[in-house]
Amino acid sequence: MLAEWTRQSVTRYVADEEFKQGVLFFTDGSYLQFEHTSRQNRWARASAESTMAEETCRSLRQFRLNAKHLQLFFEDGSDVEFFIANRPG
């Protein structure tokens, strides 16, 4: 499933303090940027073509970015969550 492949391919997840922007870093050096600042401004963008980040981005159906987690929902019905490591509080 796409969720398991993504979980195994991601090396790190970071987000800004307001959890409006986040980035997933992949084992091939690519990254996938997320932004969700309003209903009108929600997007995901891969760093380059023909990368793990682009393959993940093309497979996304939806994502949720908030203080709890980054959750990705895929076309195959699977989903995966990422959490900030060592988050204060």
PDB file of N, CA, C and O in Angstrom:
ATOM      1  N   MET A   1       0.836  -1.185   0.000  1.00  0.00           N
ATOM      2  CA  MET A   1       0.000   0.000   0.000  1.00  0.00           C
ATOM      3  C   MET A   1       0.881   1.248   0.000  1.00  0.00           C
ATOM      4  O   MET A   1       2.020   1.220   0.465  1.00  0.00           O
ATOM      5  N   LEU A   2       0.348   2.312  -0.515  1.00  0.00           N
ATOM      6  CA  LEU A   2       1.102   3.551  -0.649  1.00  0.00           C
ATOM      7  C   LEU A   2       1.516   4.129   0.699  1.00  0.00           C
ATOM      8  O   LEU A   2       2.604   4.691   0.820  1.00  0.00           O
ATOM      9  N   ALA A   3       0.678   4.001   1.694  1.00  0.00           N
ATOM     10  CA  ALA A   3       1.001   4.539   3.014  1.00  0.00           C
ATOM     11  C   ALA A   3       2.243   3.868   3.595  1.00  0.00           C
ATOM     12  O   ALA A   3       3.119   4.550   4.126  1.00  0.00           O
ATOM     13  N   GLU A   4       2.328   2.561   3.502  1.00  0.00           N
ATOM     14  CA  GLU A   4       3.478   1.837   4.064  1.00  0.00           C
ATOM     15  C   GLU A   4       4.750   2.178   3.297  1.00  0.00           C
ATOM     16  O   GLU A   4       5.807   2.373   3.897  1.00  0.00           O
ATOM     17  N   TRP A   5       4.649   2.249   1.982  1.00  0.00           N
ATOM     18  CA  TRP A   5       5.817   2.623   1.172  1.00  0.00           C
ATOM     19  C   TRP A   5       6.314   4.017   1.574  1.00  0.00           C
ATOM     20  O   TRP A   5       7.519   4.229   1.709  1.00  0.00           O
ATOM     21  N   THR A   6       5.399   4.956   1.764  1.00  0.00           N
ATOM     22  CA  THR A   6       5.765   6.317   2.149  1.00  0.00           C
ATOM     23  C   THR A   6       6.401   6.322   3.532  1.00  0.00           C
ATOM     24  O   THR A   6       7.428   6.969   3.734  1.00  0.00           O
ATOM     25  N   ARG A   7       5.809   5.612   4.484  1.00  0.00           N
ATOM     26  CA  ARG A   7       6.354   5.552   5.848  1.00  0.00           C
ATOM     27  C   ARG A   7       7.807   5.064   5.825  1.00  0.00           C
ATOM     28  O   ARG A   7       8.652   5.600   6.542  1.00  0.00           O
ATOM     29  N   GLN A   8       8.090   4.072   5.021  1.00  0.00           N
ATOM     30  CA  GLN A   8       9.437   3.514   4.945  1.00  0.00           C
ATOM     31  C   GLN A   8      10.410   4.420   4.188  1.00  0.00           C
ATOM     32  O   GLN A   8      11.622   4.327   4.385  1.00  0.00           O
ATOM     33  N   SER A   9       9.893   5.288   3.332  1.00  0.00           N
ATOM     34  CA  SER A   9      10.734   6.136   2.483  1.00  0.00           C
ATOM     35  C   SER A   9      11.057   7.497   3.098  1.00  0.00           C
ATOM     36  O   SER A   9      11.987   8.165   2.649  1.00  0.00           O
ATOM     37  N   VAL A  10      10.312   7.915   4.110  1.00  0.00           N
ATOM     38  CA  VAL A  10      10.511   9.228   4.729  1.00  0.00           C
ATOM     39  C   VAL A  10      11.576   9.145   5.818  1.00  0.00           C
ATOM     40  O   VAL A  10      11.567   8.233   6.644  1.00  0.00           O
ATOM     41  N   THR A  11      12.492  10.109   5.804  1.00  0.00           N
ATOM     42  CA  THR A  11      13.552  10.150   6.814  1.00  0.00           C
ATOM     43  C   THR A  11      13.287  11.179   7.904  1.00  0.00           C
ATOM     44  O   THR A  11      13.780  11.046   9.024  1.00  0.00           O
ATOM     45  N   ARG A  12      12.490  12.228   7.568  1.00  0.00           N
ATOM     46  CA  ARG A  12      12.266  13.296   8.550  1.00  0.00           C
ATOM     47  C   ARG A  12      11.039  14.106   8.171  1.00  0.00           C
ATOM     48  O   ARG A  12      10.709  14.256   6.994  1.00  0.00           O
ATOM     49  N   TYR A  13      10.369  14.625   9.196  1.00  0.00           N
ATOM     50  CA  TYR A  13       9.232  15.531   9.014  1.00  0.00           C
ATOM     51  C   TYR A  13       9.476  16.767   9.860  1.00  0.00           C
ATOM     52  O   TYR A  13       9.790  16.656  11.046  1.00  0.00           O
ATOM     53  N   VAL A  14       9.334  17.938   9.265  1.00  0.00           N
ATOM     54  CA  VAL A  14       9.448  19.208   9.993  1.00  0.00           C
ATOM     55  C   VAL A  14       8.254  20.085   9.628  1.00  0.00           C
ATOM     56  O   VAL A  14       7.678  19.961   8.547  1.00  0.00           O
ATOM     57  N   ALA A  15       7.897  20.974  10.554  1.00  0.00           N
ATOM     58  CA  ALA A  15       6.793  21.917  10.317  1.00  0.00           C
ATOM     59  C   ALA A  15       7.122  23.234  10.982  1.00  0.00           C
ATOM     60  O   ALA A  15       7.924  23.286  11.915  1.00  0.00           O
ATOM     61  N   ASP A  16       6.498  24.305  10.498  1.00  0.00           N
ATOM     62  CA  ASP A  16       6.697  25.609  11.125  1.00  0.00           C
ATOM     63  C   ASP A  16       5.940  25.640  12.461  1.00  0.00           C
ATOM     64  O   ASP A  16       5.163  24.734  12.760  1.00  0.00           O
ATOM     65  N   GLU A  17       6.172  26.678  13.251  1.00  0.00           N
ATOM     66  CA  GLU A  17       5.589  26.765  14.591  1.00  0.00           C
ATOM     67  C   GLU A  17       4.070  26.830  14.576  1.00  0.00           C
ATOM     68  O   GLU A  17       3.424  26.410  15.536  1.00  0.00           O
ATOM     69  N   GLU A  18       3.495  27.347  13.506  1.00  0.00           N
ATOM     70  CA  GLU A  18       2.032  27.471  13.406  1.00  0.00           C
ATOM     71  C   GLU A  18       1.390  26.274  12.702  1.00  0.00           C
ATOM     72  O   GLU A  18       0.167  26.212  12.579  1.00  0.00           O
ATOM     73  N   PHE A  19       2.197  25.334  12.245  1.00  0.00           N
ATOM     74  CA  PHE A  19       1.734  24.146  11.530  1.00  0.00           C
ATOM     75  C   PHE A  19       0.902  24.512  10.300  1.00  0.00           C
ATOM     76  O   PHE A  19      -0.124  23.899  10.008  1.00  0.00           O
ATOM     77  N   LYS A  20       1.385  25.535   9.593  1.00  0.00           N
ATOM     78  CA  LYS A  20       0.768  25.917   8.322  1.00  0.00           C
ATOM     79  C   LYS A  20       1.602  25.434   7.143  1.00  0.00           C
ATOM     80  O   LYS A  20       1.118  25.359   6.013  1.00  0.00           O
ATOM     81  N   GLN A  21       2.870  25.105   7.422  1.00  0.00           N
ATOM     82  CA  GLN A  21       3.767  24.577   6.400  1.00  0.00           C
ATOM     83  C   GLN A  21       4.518  23.391   6.992  1.00  0.00           C
ATOM     84  O   GLN A  21       4.918  23.407   8.156  1.00  0.00           O
ATOM     85  N   GLY A  22       4.698  22.374   6.175  1.00  0.00           N
ATOM     86  CA  GLY A  22       5.442  21.197   6.598  1.00  0.00           C
ATOM     87  C   GLY A  22       6.234  20.628   5.442  1.00  0.00           C
ATOM     88  O   GLY A  22       5.940  20.900   4.278  1.00  0.00           O
ATOM     89  N   VAL A  23       7.248  19.830   5.773  1.00  0.00           N
ATOM     90  CA  VAL A  23       8.085  19.210   4.747  1.00  0.00           C
ATOM     91  C   VAL A  23       8.411  17.777   5.167  1.00  0.00           C
ATOM     92  O   VAL A  23       8.806  17.524   6.305  1.00  0.00           O
ATOM     93  N   LEU A  24       8.238  16.844   4.226  1.00  0.00           N
ATOM     94  CA  LEU A  24       8.694  15.465   4.391  1.00  0.00           C
ATOM     95  C   LEU A  24       9.946  15.276   3.556  1.00  0.00           C
ATOM     96  O   LEU A  24       9.977  15.650   2.384  1.00  0.00           O
ATOM     97  N   PHE A  25      10.973  14.701   4.149  1.00  0.00           N
ATOM     98  CA  PHE A  25      12.228  14.417   3.452  1.00  0.00           C
ATOM     99  C   PHE A  25      12.313  12.914   3.192  1.00  0.00           C
ATOM    100  O   PHE A  25      11.986  12.106   4.061  1.00  0.00           O
ATOM    101  N   PHE A  26      12.756  12.547   1.989  1.00  0.00           N
ATOM    102  CA  PHE A  26      12.784  11.146   1.553  1.00  0.00           C
ATOM    103  C   PHE A  26      14.208  10.630   1.435  1.00  0.00           C
ATOM    104  O   PHE A  26      15.161  11.407   1.367  1.00  0.00           O
ATOM    105  N   THR A  27      14.340   9.309   1.411  1.00  0.00           N
ATOM    106  CA  THR A  27      15.659   8.666   1.370  1.00  0.00           C
ATOM    107  C   THR A  27      16.448   8.988   0.105  1.00  0.00           C
ATOM    108  O   THR A  27      17.674   8.883   0.110  1.00  0.00           O
ATOM    109  N   ASP A  28      15.780   9.377  -0.972  1.00  0.00           N
ATOM    110  CA  ASP A  28      16.498   9.713  -2.209  1.00  0.00           C
ATOM    111  C   ASP A  28      16.951  11.176  -2.247  1.00  0.00           C
ATOM    112  O   ASP A  28      17.492  11.629  -3.255  1.00  0.00           O
ATOM    113  N   GLY A  29      16.730  11.922  -1.145  1.00  0.00           N
ATOM    114  CA  GLY A  29      17.146  13.323  -1.085  1.00  0.00           C
ATOM    115  C   GLY A  29      16.063  14.299  -1.518  1.00  0.00           C
ATOM    116  O   GLY A  29      16.236  15.510  -1.379  1.00  0.00           O
ATOM    117  N   SER A  30      14.963  13.801  -2.034  1.00  0.00           N
ATOM    118  CA  SER A  30      13.871  14.686  -2.439  1.00  0.00           C
ATOM    119  C   SER A  30      13.034  15.060  -1.217  1.00  0.00           C
ATOM    120  O   SER A  30      13.183  14.477  -0.143  1.00  0.00           O
ATOM    121  N   TYR A  31      12.155  16.040  -1.401  1.00  0.00           N
ATOM    122  CA  TYR A  31      11.272  16.435  -0.315  1.00  0.00           C
ATOM    123  C   TYR A  31       9.924  16.871  -0.874  1.00  0.00           C
ATOM    124  O   TYR A  31       9.799  17.258  -2.036  1.00  0.00           O
ATOM    125  N   LEU A  32       8.924  16.794  -0.005  1.00  0.00           N
ATOM    126  CA  LEU A  32       7.560  17.134  -0.362  1.00  0.00           C
ATOM    127  C   LEU A  32       7.095  18.222   0.585  1.00  0.00           C
ATOM    128  O   LEU A  32       7.032  18.017   1.797  1.00  0.00           O
ATOM    129  N   GLN A  33       6.767  19.394   0.023  1.00  0.00           N
ATOM    130  CA  GLN A  33       6.328  20.550   0.807  1.00  0.00           C
ATOM    131  C   GLN A  33       4.808  20.581   0.869  1.00  0.00           C
ATOM    132  O   GLN A  33       4.121  20.244  -0.095  1.00  0.00           O
ATOM    133  N   PHE A  34       4.296  20.996   2.033  1.00  0.00           N
ATOM    134  CA  PHE A  34       2.857  21.144   2.246  1.00  0.00           C
ATOM    135  C   PHE A  34       2.583  22.531   2.780  1.00  0.00           C
ATOM    136  O   PHE A  34       3.358  23.068   3.571  1.00  0.00           O
ATOM    137  N   GLU A  35       1.482  23.109   2.348  1.00  0.00           N
ATOM    138  CA  GLU A  35       1.042  24.383   2.913  1.00  0.00           C
ATOM    139  C   GLU A  35      -0.479  24.352   3.024  1.00  0.00           C
ATOM    140  O   GLU A  35      -1.190  23.928   2.113  1.00  0.00           O
ATOM    141  N   HIS A  36      -0.947  24.821   4.183  1.00  0.00           N
ATOM    142  CA  HIS A  36      -2.391  24.934   4.390  1.00  0.00           C
ATOM    143  C   HIS A  36      -2.618  26.137   5.299  1.00  0.00           C
ATOM    144  O   HIS A  36      -2.569  26.028   6.524  1.00  0.00           O
ATOM    145  N   THR A  37      -2.869  27.286   4.673  1.00  0.00           N
ATOM    146  CA  THR A  37      -3.065  28.527   5.426  1.00  0.00           C
ATOM    147  C   THR A  37      -4.514  28.988   5.418  1.00  0.00           C
ATOM    148  O   THR A  37      -4.906  29.821   6.235  1.00  0.00           O
ATOM    149  N   SER A  38      -5.313  28.450   4.498  1.00  0.00           N
ATOM    150  CA  SER A  38      -6.731  28.809   4.410  1.00  0.00           C
ATOM    151  C   SER A  38      -7.427  27.791   3.514  1.00  0.00           C
ATOM    152  O   SER A  38      -6.780  26.928   2.923  1.00  0.00           O
ATOM    153  N   ARG A  39      -8.747  27.899   3.418  1.00  0.00           N
ATOM    154  CA  ARG A  39      -9.477  26.997   2.516  1.00  0.00           C
ATOM    155  C   ARG A  39      -9.035  27.173   1.068  1.00  0.00           C
ATOM    156  O   ARG A  39      -9.032  26.218   0.291  1.00  0.00           O
ATOM    157  N   GLN A  40      -8.667  28.381   0.717  1.00  0.00           N
ATOM    158  CA  GLN A  40      -8.248  28.669  -0.655  1.00  0.00           C
ATOM    159  C   GLN A  40      -6.775  28.338  -0.904  1.00  0.00           C
ATOM    160  O   GLN A  40      -6.361  28.207  -2.056  1.00  0.00           O
ATOM    161  N   ASN A  41      -5.994  28.205   0.146  1.00  0.00           N
ATOM    162  CA  ASN A  41      -4.564  27.968  -0.018  1.00  0.00           C
ATOM    163  C   ASN A  41      -4.165  26.667   0.668  1.00  0.00           C
ATOM    164  O   ASN A  41      -3.771  26.658   1.834  1.00  0.00           O
ATOM    165  N   ARG A  42      -4.274  25.576  -0.073  1.00  0.00           N
ATOM    166  CA  ARG A  42      -3.874  24.257   0.401  1.00  0.00           C
ATOM    167  C   ARG A  42      -3.196  23.559  -0.767  1.00  0.00           C
ATOM    168  O   ARG A  42      -3.820  23.338  -1.805  1.00  0.00           O
ATOM    169  N   TRP A  43      -1.917  23.208  -0.608  1.00  0.00           N
ATOM    170  CA  TRP A  43      -1.214  22.543  -1.690  1.00  0.00           C
ATOM    171  C   TRP A  43      -0.085  21.652  -1.166  1.00  0.00           C
ATOM    172  O   TRP A  43       0.386  21.802  -0.038  1.00  0.00           O
ATOM    173  N   ALA A  44       0.325  20.726  -2.021  1.00  0.00           N
ATOM    174  CA  ALA A  44       1.495  19.879  -1.796  1.00  0.00           C
ATOM    175  C   ALA A  44       2.322  19.927  -3.068  1.00  0.00           C
ATOM    176  O   ALA A  44       1.777  19.869  -4.170  1.00  0.00           O
ATOM    177  N   ARG A  45       3.635  20.032  -2.919  1.00  0.00           N
ATOM    178  CA  ARG A  45       4.511  20.187  -4.089  1.00  0.00           C
ATOM    179  C   ARG A  45       5.821  19.423  -3.862  1.00  0.00           C
ATOM    180  O   ARG A  45       6.476  19.578  -2.831  1.00  0.00           O
ATOM    181  N   ALA A  46       6.181  18.607  -4.836  1.00  0.00           N
ATOM    182  CA  ALA A  46       7.436  17.847  -4.775  1.00  0.00           C
ATOM    183  C   ALA A  46       8.609  18.721  -5.201  1.00  0.00           C
ATOM    184  O   ALA A  46       8.454  19.645  -5.999  1.00  0.00           O
ATOM    185  N   SER A  47       9.782  18.415  -4.656  1.00  0.00           N
ATOM    186  CA  SER A  47      10.987  19.194  -4.952  1.00  0.00           C
ATOM    187  C   SER A  47      11.480  18.994  -6.375  1.00  0.00           C
ATOM    188  O   SER A  47      12.099  19.895  -6.941  1.00  0.00           O
ATOM    189  N   ALA A  48      11.220  17.842  -6.962  1.00  0.00           N
ATOM    190  CA  ALA A  48      11.705  17.560  -8.319  1.00  0.00           C
ATOM    191  C   ALA A  48      10.897  16.420  -8.926  1.00  0.00           C
ATOM    192  O   ALA A  48      10.237  15.657  -8.221  1.00  0.00           O
ATOM    193  N   GLU A  49      10.964  16.325 -10.243  1.00  0.00           N
ATOM    194  CA  GLU A  49      10.289  15.250 -10.962  1.00  0.00           C
ATOM    195  C   GLU A  49      11.071  13.951 -10.822  1.00  0.00           C
ATOM    196  O   GLU A  49      12.268  13.959 -10.535  1.00  0.00           O
ATOM    197  N   SER A  50      10.387  12.848 -11.027  1.00  0.00           N
ATOM    198  CA  SER A  50      10.988  11.506 -11.011  1.00  0.00           C
ATOM    199  C   SER A  50      11.690  11.200  -9.688  1.00  0.00           C
ATOM    200  O   SER A  50      12.786  10.641  -9.669  1.00  0.00           O
ATOM    201  N   THR A  51      11.045  11.571  -8.593  1.00  0.00           N
ATOM    202  CA  THR A  51      11.595  11.332  -7.258  1.00  0.00           C
ATOM    203  C   THR A  51      10.535  10.646  -6.393  1.00  0.00           C
ATOM    204  O   THR A  51       9.372  10.532  -6.782  1.00  0.00           O
ATOM    205  N   MET A  52      10.959  10.199  -5.229  1.00  0.00           N
ATOM    206  CA  MET A  52      10.020   9.621  -4.266  1.00  0.00           C
ATOM    207  C   MET A  52       8.977  10.659  -3.847  1.00  0.00           C
ATOM    208  O   MET A  52       7.805  10.332  -3.665  1.00  0.00           O
ATOM    209  N   ALA A  53       9.408  11.894  -3.699  1.00  0.00           N
ATOM    210  CA  ALA A  53       8.483  12.962  -3.319  1.00  0.00           C
ATOM    211  C   ALA A  53       7.408  13.148  -4.381  1.00  0.00           C
ATOM    212  O   ALA A  53       6.231  13.292  -4.051  1.00  0.00           O
ATOM    213  N   GLU A  54       7.799  13.148  -5.645  1.00  0.00           N
ATOM    214  CA  GLU A  54       6.814  13.319  -6.710  1.00  0.00           C
ATOM    215  C   GLU A  54       5.863  12.121  -6.780  1.00  0.00           C
ATOM    216  O   GLU A  54       4.660  12.295  -6.974  1.00  0.00           O
ATOM    217  N   GLU A  55       6.394  10.923  -6.624  1.00  0.00           N
ATOM    218  CA  GLU A  55       5.539   9.738  -6.659  1.00  0.00           C
ATOM    219  C   GLU A  55       4.507   9.791  -5.531  1.00  0.00           C
ATOM    220  O   GLU A  55       3.342   9.450  -5.735  1.00  0.00           O
ATOM    221  N   THR A  56       4.931  10.214  -4.357  1.00  0.00           N
ATOM    222  CA  THR A  56       4.016  10.352  -3.228  1.00  0.00           C
ATOM    223  C   THR A  56       2.977  11.432  -3.517  1.00  0.00           C
ATOM    224  O   THR A  56       1.785  11.227  -3.291  1.00  0.00           O
ATOM    225  N   CYS A  57       3.424  12.568  -4.011  1.00  0.00           N
ATOM    226  CA  CYS A  57       2.522  13.685  -4.295  1.00  0.00           C
ATOM    227  C   CYS A  57       1.452  13.286  -5.317  1.00  0.00           C
ATOM    228  O   CYS A  57       0.281  13.629  -5.151  1.00  0.00           O
ATOM    229  N   ARG A  58       1.839  12.580  -6.349  1.00  0.00           N
ATOM    230  CA  ARG A  58       0.886  12.153  -7.385  1.00  0.00           C
ATOM    231  C   ARG A  58      -0.142  11.166  -6.848  1.00  0.00           C
ATOM    232  O   ARG A  58      -1.241  11.052  -7.390  1.00  0.00           O
ATOM    233  N   SER A  59       0.214  10.453  -5.782  1.00  0.00           N
ATOM    234  CA  SER A  59      -0.672   9.436  -5.213  1.00  0.00           C
ATOM    235  C   SER A  59      -1.614   9.986  -4.146  1.00  0.00           C
ATOM    236  O   SER A  59      -2.515   9.283  -3.688  1.00  0.00           O
ATOM    237  N   LEU A  60      -1.404  11.249  -3.747  1.00  0.00           N
ATOM    238  CA  LEU A  60      -2.217  11.834  -2.682  1.00  0.00           C
ATOM    239  C   LEU A  60      -3.638  12.134  -3.139  1.00  0.00           C
ATOM    240  O   LEU A  60      -3.875  12.587  -4.259  1.00  0.00           O
ATOM    241  N   ARG A  61      -4.564  11.868  -2.246  1.00  0.00           N
ATOM    242  CA  ARG A  61      -5.956  12.273  -2.448  1.00  0.00           C
ATOM    243  C   ARG A  61      -6.230  13.521  -1.628  1.00  0.00           C
ATOM    244  O   ARG A  61      -6.958  14.412  -2.065  1.00  0.00           O
ATOM    245  N   GLN A  62      -5.640  13.583  -0.427  1.00  0.00           N
ATOM    246  CA  GLN A  62      -5.863  14.697   0.493  1.00  0.00           C
ATOM    247  C   GLN A  62      -4.782  14.647   1.567  1.00  0.00           C
ATOM    248  O   GLN A  62      -4.137  13.616   1.755  1.00  0.00           O
ATOM    249  N   PHE A  63      -4.582  15.772   2.277  1.00  0.00           N
ATOM    250  CA  PHE A  63      -3.703  15.761   3.439  1.00  0.00           C
ATOM    251  C   PHE A  63      -4.293  16.633   4.530  1.00  0.00           C
ATOM    252  O   PHE A  63      -5.101  17.525   4.274  1.00  0.00           O
ATOM    253  N   ARG A  64      -3.866  16.350   5.758  1.00  0.00           N
ATOM    254  CA  ARG A  64      -4.275  17.139   6.928  1.00  0.00           C
ATOM    255  C   ARG A  64      -2.989  17.567   7.644  1.00  0.00           C
ATOM    256  O   ARG A  64      -2.161  16.732   8.009  1.00  0.00           O
ATOM    257  N   LEU A  65      -2.839  18.862   7.834  1.00  0.00           N
ATOM    258  CA  LEU A  65      -1.664  19.429   8.495  1.00  0.00           C
ATOM    259  C   LEU A  65      -2.144  20.260   9.673  1.00  0.00           C
ATOM    260  O   LEU A  65      -2.846  21.255   9.493  1.00  0.00           O
ATOM    261  N   ASN A  66      -1.764  19.850  10.884  1.00  0.00           N
ATOM    262  CA  ASN A  66      -2.128  20.608  12.079  1.00  0.00           C
ATOM    263  C   ASN A  66      -1.118  20.319  13.186  1.00  0.00           C
ATOM    264  O   ASN A  66      -0.147  19.596  12.964  1.00  0.00           O
ATOM    265  N   ALA A  67      -1.339  20.877  14.374  1.00  0.00           N
ATOM    266  CA  ALA A  67      -0.398  20.719  15.470  1.00  0.00           C
ATOM    267  C   ALA A  67      -0.273  19.273  15.939  1.00  0.00           C
ATOM    268  O   ALA A  67       0.741  18.898  16.528  1.00  0.00           O
ATOM    269  N   LYS A  68      -1.283  18.471  15.685  1.00  0.00           N
ATOM    270  CA  LYS A  68      -1.243  17.067  16.095  1.00  0.00           C
ATOM    271  C   LYS A  68      -0.332  16.248  15.185  1.00  0.00           C
ATOM    272  O   LYS A  68       0.477  15.453  15.664  1.00  0.00           O
ATOM    273  N   HIS A  69      -0.466  16.444  13.857  1.00  0.00           N
ATOM    274  CA  HIS A  69       0.253  15.590  12.910  1.00  0.00           C
ATOM    275  C   HIS A  69       0.116  16.100  11.479  1.00  0.00           C
ATOM    276  O   HIS A  69      -0.626  17.041  11.197  1.00  0.00           O
ATOM    277  N   LEU A  70       0.851  15.453  10.595  1.00  0.00           N
ATOM    278  CA  LEU A  70       0.639  15.549   9.154  1.00  0.00           C
ATOM    279  C   LEU A  70       0.077  14.190   8.759  1.00  0.00           C
ATOM    280  O   LEU A  70       0.725  13.164   8.967  1.00  0.00           O
ATOM    281  N   GLN A  71      -1.113  14.177   8.196  1.00  0.00           N
ATOM    282  CA  GLN A  71      -1.730  12.922   7.781  1.00  0.00           C
ATOM    283  C   GLN A  71      -1.961  12.967   6.285  1.00  0.00           C
ATOM    284  O   GLN A  71      -2.539  13.917   5.757  1.00  0.00           O
ATOM    285  N   LEU A  72      -1.500  11.921   5.610  1.00  0.00           N
ATOM    286  CA  LEU A  72      -1.641  11.811   4.165  1.00  0.00           C
ATOM    287  C   LEU A  72      -2.658  10.730   3.841  1.00  0.00           C
ATOM    288  O   LEU A  72      -2.612   9.636   4.404  1.00  0.00           O
ATOM    289  N   PHE A  73      -3.579  11.038   2.931  1.00  0.00           N
ATOM    290  CA  PHE A  73      -4.583  10.093   2.462  1.00  0.00           C
ATOM    291  C   PHE A  73      -4.300   9.806   0.993  1.00  0.00           C
ATOM    292  O   PHE A  73      -4.167  10.727   0.187  1.00  0.00           O
ATOM    293  N   PHE A  74      -4.209   8.517   0.648  1.00  0.00           N
ATOM    294  CA  PHE A  74      -3.817   8.125  -0.690  1.00  0.00           C
ATOM    295  C   PHE A  74      -4.985   7.601  -1.516  1.00  0.00           C
ATOM    296  O   PHE A  74      -6.026   7.215  -0.985  1.00  0.00           O
ATOM    297  N   GLU A  75      -4.780   7.600  -2.829  1.00  0.00           N
ATOM    298  CA  GLU A  75      -5.792   7.142  -3.779  1.00  0.00           C
ATOM    299  C   GLU A  75      -6.204   5.699  -3.532  1.00  0.00           C
ATOM    300  O   GLU A  75      -7.336   5.328  -3.843  1.00  0.00           O
ATOM    301  N   ASP A  76      -5.317   4.870  -2.979  1.00  0.00           N
ATOM    302  CA  ASP A  76      -5.650   3.464  -2.746  1.00  0.00           C
ATOM    303  C   ASP A  76      -6.427   3.254  -1.443  1.00  0.00           C
ATOM    304  O   ASP A  76      -6.721   2.117  -1.074  1.00  0.00           O
ATOM    305  N   GLY A  77      -6.760   4.344  -0.748  1.00  0.00           N
ATOM    306  CA  GLY A  77      -7.528   4.252   0.489  1.00  0.00           C
ATOM    307  C   GLY A  77      -6.682   4.161   1.748  1.00  0.00           C
ATOM    308  O   GLY A  77      -7.227   4.220   2.850  1.00  0.00           O
ATOM    309  N   SER A  78      -5.384   4.021   1.623  1.00  0.00           N
ATOM    310  CA  SER A  78      -4.511   3.946   2.798  1.00  0.00           C
ATOM    311  C   SER A  78      -4.167   5.356   3.285  1.00  0.00           C
ATOM    312  O   SER A  78      -4.346   6.334   2.559  1.00  0.00           O
ATOM    313  N   ASP A  79      -3.674   5.448   4.520  1.00  0.00           N
ATOM    314  CA  ASP A  79      -3.231   6.735   5.052  1.00  0.00           C
ATOM    315  C   ASP A  79      -2.070   6.512   6.006  1.00  0.00           C
ATOM    316  O   ASP A  79      -1.874   5.414   6.526  1.00  0.00           O
ATOM    317  N   VAL A  80      -1.306   7.574   6.227  1.00  0.00           N
ATOM    318  CA  VAL A  80      -0.146   7.527   7.115  1.00  0.00           C
ATOM    319  C   VAL A  80      -0.051   8.848   7.858  1.00  0.00           C
ATOM    320  O   VAL A  80      -0.426   9.896   7.332  1.00  0.00           O
ATOM    321  N   GLU A  81       0.459   8.791   9.095  1.00  0.00           N
ATOM    322  CA  GLU A  81       0.625   9.986   9.911  1.00  0.00           C
ATOM    323  C   GLU A  81       2.102  10.191  10.227  1.00  0.00           C
ATOM    324  O   GLU A  81       2.856   9.231  10.390  1.00  0.00           O
ATOM    325  N   PHE A  82       2.503  11.459  10.310  1.00  0.00           N
ATOM    326  CA  PHE A  82       3.849  11.833  10.722  1.00  0.00           C
ATOM    327  C   PHE A  82       3.736  12.837  11.856  1.00  0.00           C
ATOM    328  O   PHE A  82       2.851  13.692  11.853  1.00  0.00           O
ATOM    329  N   PHE A  83       4.632  12.729  12.822  1.00  0.00           N
ATOM    330  CA  PHE A  83       4.616  13.571  14.011  1.00  0.00           C
ATOM    331  C   PHE A  83       5.944  14.269  14.161  1.00  0.00           C
ATOM    332  O   PHE A  83       6.978  13.746  13.746  1.00  0.00           O
ATOM    333  N   ILE A  84       5.924  15.458  14.759  1.00  0.00           N
ATOM    334  CA  ILE A  84       7.158  16.203  15.022  1.00  0.00           C
ATOM    335  C   ILE A  84       7.911  15.507  16.163  1.00  0.00           C
ATOM    336  O   ILE A  84       7.342  15.267  17.228  1.00  0.00           O
ATOM    337  N   ALA A  85       9.164  15.192  15.941  1.00  0.00           N
ATOM    338  CA  ALA A  85       9.983  14.569  16.977  1.00  0.00           C
ATOM    339  C   ALA A  85      10.391  15.615  18.003  1.00  0.00           C
ATOM    340  O   ALA A  85      10.746  16.739  17.647  1.00  0.00           O
ATOM    341  N   ASN A  86      10.339  15.243  19.273  1.00  0.00           N
ATOM    342  CA  ASN A  86      10.790  16.105  20.372  1.00  0.00           C
ATOM    343  C   ASN A  86      10.109  17.461  20.390  1.00  0.00           C
ATOM    344  O   ASN A  86      10.744  18.476  20.672  1.00  0.00           O
ATOM    345  N   ARG A  87       8.821  17.479  20.089  1.00  0.00           N
ATOM    346  CA  ARG A  87       8.071  18.733  20.106  1.00  0.00           C
ATOM    347  C   ARG A  87       7.884  19.197  21.551  1.00  0.00           C
ATOM    348  O   ARG A  87       7.445  18.414  22.393  1.00  0.00           O
ATOM    349  N   PRO A  88       8.208  20.455  21.850  1.00  0.00           N
ATOM    350  CA  PRO A  88       8.011  20.960  23.222  1.00  0.00           C
ATOM    351  C   PRO A  88       6.544  20.942  23.608  1.00  0.00           C
ATOM    352  O   PRO A  88       5.663  21.083  22.761  1.00  0.00           O
ATOM    353  N   GLY A  89       6.292  20.764  24.915  1.00  0.00           N
ATOM    354  CA  GLY A  89       4.920  20.816  25.414  1.00  0.00           C
ATOM    355  C   GLY A  89       4.421  19.474  25.595  1.00  0.00           C
ATOM    356  O   GLY A  89       3.277  19.292  26.011  1.00  0.00           O
TER     357      GLY A  89
END
